[in-house]
Amino acid sequence: MVAQLSISRGLIQLKVRQIILHLLLLLLSLTVGAQSWAQNTIVSPNSLDRRIEPLSPIDQQFMAAQRSDVETLANQLGQQLTGIPERDLATLQRILELGLIAPDDKLLLQALGVVLGDLFASELNMNWVVYRDRAGRTRALQYSGSEVFLFPVTMISRRWEVGHQRAVADIFDANVAATRAKLPGANWR
């Protein structure tokens, strides 16, 4: 009689079942452990999905370069950025209307959004922060550590890339009004 060289099919199935059972138990313990950890932490579940951080030095340098690019475009029109909403919004609008930026130049369109954001920051007393969530990392404006955020960097670029040429002043006015309504104490104003 010759010795059997292979493992029987039944033994293989038993081993596979044991491995699957161990994996399921491991997955279950990880799931239950994660839930109990989340329930016992001081951090709220929503804050686990997002983080707010100060701008990094690289963010600050990049945004300064974007502002400089927009200033260069404004200078081509004989204008300069002043920080006065009426003037700067009109300058941004002229830059767009005269076609100084191609509709597919996302980086330069977002530079306009940074300048727009500076106007929001001044008007609404907001600060630039880095907003991280499941969708990624972006620069945003936050009102005094509250849950009120604005994302101005893409407010112009997303519209102009698809041909929706809403006036920059309208974007500004609508967002200022909507944001003011969300600010603490807004019901008392």
C-alpha positions as CSV (number, residue, x, y, z in Angstrom):
1,M,0.0,0.0,0.0
2,V,1.2,3.5,-0.9
3,A,1.1,6.4,1.5
4,Q,-1.4,9.1,0.7
5,L,0.5,12.3,-0.4
6,S,-2.4,14.7,-0.5
7,I,-4.6,16.2,2.2
8,S,-8.2,15.1,2.0
9,R,-10.8,17.6,0.8
10,G,-12.6,17.5,4.1
11,L,-9.6,18.5,6.0
12,I,-8.9,21.5,3.7
13,Q,-12.5,22.6,4.0
14,L,-12.2,22.4,7.8
15,K,-9.1,24.6,7.8
16,V,-10.7,27.2,5.5
17,R,-13.7,27.4,7.8
18,Q,-11.4,27.9,10.8
19,I,-9.5,30.7,9.0
20,I,-12.8,32.4,8.0
21,L,-14.2,32.1,11.5
22,H,-11.0,33.6,13.0
23,L,-11.1,36.5,10.5
24,L,-14.8,37.2,11.3
25,L,-14.0,37.1,15.0
26,L,-11.1,39.5,14.5
27,L,-13.3,41.8,12.4
28,L,-16.0,41.7,15.0
29,S,-13.6,42.5,17.8
30,L,-12.1,45.4,15.9
31,T,-15.6,46.8,15.2
32,V,-16.8,46.5,18.8
33,G,-13.5,47.9,20.1
34,A,-13.6,50.9,17.8
35,Q,-17.2,51.7,18.8
36,S,-16.5,51.5,22.5
37,W,-13.4,53.6,22.0
38,A,-15.4,56.3,20.2
39,Q,-18.0,56.2,23.0
40,N,-15.4,56.7,25.7
41,T,-13.5,59.5,24.1
42,I,-14.0,63.2,24.8
43,V,-13.8,64.1,21.1
44,S,-17.2,64.1,19.5
45,P,-17.8,61.7,16.5
46,N,-18.2,64.6,14.1
47,S,-14.9,66.1,15.0
48,L,-13.2,62.8,14.1
49,D,-14.4,63.3,10.5
50,R,-12.8,66.8,10.3
51,R,-9.9,68.8,11.6
52,I,-9.3,72.5,11.6
53,E,-5.7,73.7,11.6
54,P,-3.9,77.0,11.2
55,L,-2.4,77.8,7.8
56,S,1.0,76.3,7.3
57,P,3.9,78.5,6.2
58,I,3.6,76.8,2.8
59,D,-0.1,77.7,2.6
60,Q,0.8,81.3,3.5
61,Q,3.5,81.5,0.9
62,F,1.3,80.0,-1.8
63,M,-1.6,82.3,-1.0
64,A,0.7,85.3,-1.1
65,A,1.9,84.2,-4.5
66,Q,-1.7,83.9,-5.6
67,R,-2.5,87.4,-4.4
68,S,0.5,88.7,-6.3
69,D,-0.7,87.0,-9.5
70,V,-4.0,88.7,-9.2
71,E,-2.4,92.0,-8.3
72,T,-0.3,91.6,-11.6
73,L,-3.6,91.1,-13.6
74,A,-5.1,94.1,-11.8
75,N,-2.1,96.2,-12.7
76,Q,-2.6,95.3,-16.4
77,L,-5.9,97.1,-16.1
78,G,-4.4,100.1,-14.4
79,Q,-5.9,99.0,-11.1
80,Q,-4.6,97.7,-7.8
81,L,-6.1,95.6,-5.0
82,T,-7.2,97.9,-2.2
83,G,-9.1,95.7,0.3
84,I,-12.2,97.8,-0.4
85,P,-14.9,95.4,-1.5
86,E,-16.6,97.5,-4.1
87,R,-13.4,98.4,-5.9
88,D,-11.8,94.9,-5.7
89,L,-14.9,93.1,-6.7
90,A,-15.2,95.4,-9.8
91,T,-11.5,94.7,-10.6
92,L,-12.0,90.9,-10.3
93,Q,-15.1,91.2,-12.5
94,R,-13.1,93.1,-15.2
95,I,-10.3,90.5,-15.1
96,L,-12.9,87.8,-15.8
97,E,-14.9,89.8,-18.4
98,L,-11.8,90.8,-20.4
99,G,-10.7,87.2,-20.6
100,L,-7.4,87.7,-18.8
101,I,-7.9,84.2,-17.3
102,A,-8.8,81.3,-19.4
103,P,-11.9,79.4,-18.2
104,D,-9.8,76.2,-17.7
105,D,-7.0,78.0,-15.8
106,K,-8.1,76.6,-12.4
107,L,-5.1,77.8,-10.5
108,L,-5.5,81.4,-11.5
109,L,-9.3,81.3,-11.0
110,Q,-8.6,80.0,-7.5
111,A,-6.2,82.9,-7.0
112,L,-9.2,85.2,-7.6
113,G,-11.0,83.1,-4.9
114,V,-8.2,83.8,-2.4
115,V,-8.6,87.6,-3.0
116,L,-12.4,87.2,-2.7
117,G,-11.8,85.3,0.5
118,D,-9.7,88.2,1.9
119,L,-12.7,90.5,1.3
120,F,-15.0,88.0,3.1
121,A,-12.5,87.8,6.0
122,S,-12.4,91.6,6.3
123,E,-16.2,92.0,6.0
124,L,-17.2,89.1,8.3
125,N,-14.2,89.1,10.7
126,M,-13.2,85.6,9.6
127,N,-9.8,83.9,9.6
128,W,-8.1,81.6,7.1
129,V,-7.7,78.0,8.3
130,V,-6.9,74.6,6.8
131,Y,-10.1,72.5,6.8
132,R,-9.5,68.7,6.5
133,D,-12.3,66.2,6.1
134,R,-13.0,62.9,4.2
135,A,-13.0,64.9,0.9
136,G,-9.5,66.2,1.5
137,R,-7.7,69.3,2.6
138,T,-8.7,72.9,1.6
139,R,-8.2,76.4,2.8
140,A,-11.3,77.9,4.3
141,L,-12.5,80.9,6.3
142,Q,-13.8,80.3,9.9
143,Y,-15.6,82.7,12.1
144,S,-13.9,82.9,15.5
145,G,-13.5,79.2,16.2
146,S,-17.2,78.5,15.5
147,E,-18.8,76.1,13.2
148,V,-19.3,78.8,10.5
149,F,-17.1,78.2,7.5
150,L,-16.8,79.7,4.0
151,F,-14.9,78.1,1.1
152,P,-14.1,81.0,-1.2
153,V,-11.1,79.6,-3.1
154,T,-13.4,77.7,-5.5
155,M,-16.4,80.1,-5.5
156,I,-15.3,81.7,-8.8
157,S,-13.4,78.8,-10.4
158,R,-16.2,76.2,-10.2
159,R,-18.7,78.6,-11.8
160,W,-16.5,79.9,-14.6
161,E,-15.1,76.5,-15.5
162,V,-18.6,75.4,-16.5
163,G,-19.5,78.7,-18.1
164,H,-21.8,80.0,-15.4
165,Q,-20.6,83.6,-15.3
166,R,-22.3,84.9,-12.2
167,A,-21.2,88.4,-11.2
168,V,-18.5,88.3,-8.5
169,A,-20.3,91.0,-6.6
170,D,-23.4,88.8,-6.5
171,I,-21.4,85.9,-5.2
172,F,-19.9,88.2,-2.5
173,D,-23.2,89.7,-1.5
174,A,-25.1,86.4,-1.3
175,N,-22.4,84.7,0.8
176,V,-22.1,87.7,3.1
177,A,-25.8,87.7,3.7
178,A,-26.0,83.9,4.2
179,T,-23.0,83.9,6.5
180,R,-24.2,86.8,8.7
181,A,-27.4,84.9,9.3
182,K,-25.4,82.0,10.8
183,L,-23.1,84.1,13.0
184,P,-23.6,83.9,16.8
185,G,-26.1,86.5,17.9
186,A,-27.5,86.9,14.3
187,N,-31.1,86.6,15.6
188,W,-30.5,89.8,17.7
189,R,-29.2,92.0,14.9
